[in-house]
Amino acid sequence: MPELALTPVTATLLFVVACLAGYRYRSVWKAEGPRWQLWVFGLVAAVALLVLGFLPMRG
């Protein structure tokens, strides 16, 4: 079974994705935009942060 671990580059990219999704979530929320966009950006940010939090890093 392959070992699930993040490389430093993958972890950095996930962190950037989480930050950008969180920023878009906040801007849609403040503009009272469509709720489906809140769900999409919120879920992307949450999944990225959960992956970062629970998968070990290789290296």
Secondary structure as UniProt FT lines:
FT   HELIX           8..30
FT   TURN            31..32
FT   HELIX           35..54
//
